[in-house]
Amino acid sequence: NYKKSNPKRGGPGMMITCETGRERKCQKEGLDILNYYFRERIATDNEAKCGSAKSLSLEDEIKQLKGKDNCQPECFSVYDSRMRGMIMFLCTLPDCVIIPPFIRHDKKEEDEADECSNNNKEPATKKQKLENEELNNDQSLPDPNWDPIKTVRLIIKDLREGLATAPSSRFVTRMIPLQVSCTTKKEEIEYFAQELFSKYNNGTTATFAIRPKRRLCTSFKSNELITMIAKLAPKNWKVNLVDPKYTLIVEVCKTFCGMSMIEDMKNYGNFNLVEAREKGDESLENKS
């Protein structure tokens, strides 16, 4: 009965896994968790920017809370991947983009436009060419107002420390952060992988690994995916499958693809919330 159109791909999201048959409960729980940590992040940022906040009246505080509640459903939308045991959320906030969007160019249209331009205009000067190149390369973005990796890091930290105020994760088993989302077309995957490599390459030597995960996808095999992406890695990066500095995770579900560059992957415990919660329970028992 799900007929709502999917949100547009390109921006960040969160892949949430659960036991088969518990998708509805997982979806509600996952949304509660995402909204809680999004509100906490916004509140923290506002306090840091404003310094000591002015005291508000009770009526003003109620208005603020109601305003936050009204915007919650619009922060994240479900992307229906038709997969069992998994819920996909994409961020629908304005300007929530970590990597510039992929723009597909039709070569035939470009050639026709160039020919028309050449017939009607004088050749561009060297200065004009440089200005055009700078304009095409200028894809600077504002800081995204939601970071999936930071969100998962906080969730795992709170679970390991046994924080009682955070929403429970009874049905959610894993929360996998996705910095970008796209289709499974080769040119899109290559574009976003290249951009993620560039984003984290500071010119120094680093180690990396590629961790693909395919679900009901016949477009390519895992080895083909690794080969396709590995050739895009910076020349100063070296492969290390044991303990890499950066791990590029690639999650493919039918025609959906999501990617993230994770630094020090071992610290995230494979994004397993169940194990993180168990460690938190053990920590609380030891303290008592």
Salt bridges, closest charged atoms under 4 A:
ASP32 OD2 - LYS28 NZ 3.32
ASP45 OD2 - ARG41 NH1 3.15
ASP80 OD2 - ARG82 NE 2.92
GLU110 OE2 - HIS105 ND1 3.15
ASP111 OD2 - LYS107 NZ 3.24
GLU161 OE2 - LYS157 NZ 3.32
GLU187 OE2 - ARG104 NE 3.80
GLU188 OE2 - ARG104 NH2 2.89
GLU190 OE2 - LYS231 NZ 3.90
ASP243 OD1 - LYS266 NZ 3.47
GLU251 OE1 - ARG215 NH1 2.59
GLU263 OE2 - LYS245 NZ 2.83
ASP264 OD2 - LYS245 NZ 3.73
